[in-house]
Amino acid sequence: MRMLVVVLICGGPVAASTPSAWDASEAAAVVACLKASDLDAAKVRGRPLVLDDSAGKTAVLVRGRWKPAHMKGARATMLCLYDRAGQTTAVTEARGWTAR
């Protein structure tokens, strides 16, 4: 009887995100990270890495060219962490990082 109560309480349906919801979340991360990188001709390198829900972040590698004149359009690679809950970004230069 106790087992039945536990199953009835804990055994309810679990709502999971649909593939289209994951695609929309990934697209939001890409758009936000391209903007946050502040690079000319910015492009995403590789696929975004979606961390689990305990981290709540998506990592995006962005490549482009520096905007400041003194950088003379040198190439740059930026690592962007997109917070899915807060829809915010944190960006840092990622020298030497590559993705295909």
Residue, then its C-alpha position, 0 to 999 in steps of 0.5 A: m500500500r505504501m508503495l502505491v502511495v509513493v508511485l501515485i505521488c511521484g509517478g506523475p507525468v514529467a514535462a520535457s522540452t520539445p525539440s523545437a523548444w531546444d532549437a529556439s533556446e539554442a538560436a536565442a543563445v547564438v543571437a545573444c552571443l554574436k551581439a555580445s562578442d562585439l566582433d565584425a563579421a562574427k560567426v559561430r564556430g562549431r555547435p553551441l554546447v548546452l550544459d545541464d540544467s544545474a548550470g543553466k548555461t549554453a557555451v558558444l564559440v564566436r569568431g570574427r574581427w576586432k572592431p577597434a582601429h588599432m587592432k587593424g581587423a585582427r581575428a579574434t575568438m570569443l567564448c560566450l556563456y549564455d544564461r538560459a534563465g536570465q537571458t544574459t551573456a558573459v564573454t571573454e577572449a578565447r585565444g587558441w580555442t578552435a572548433r570546426 
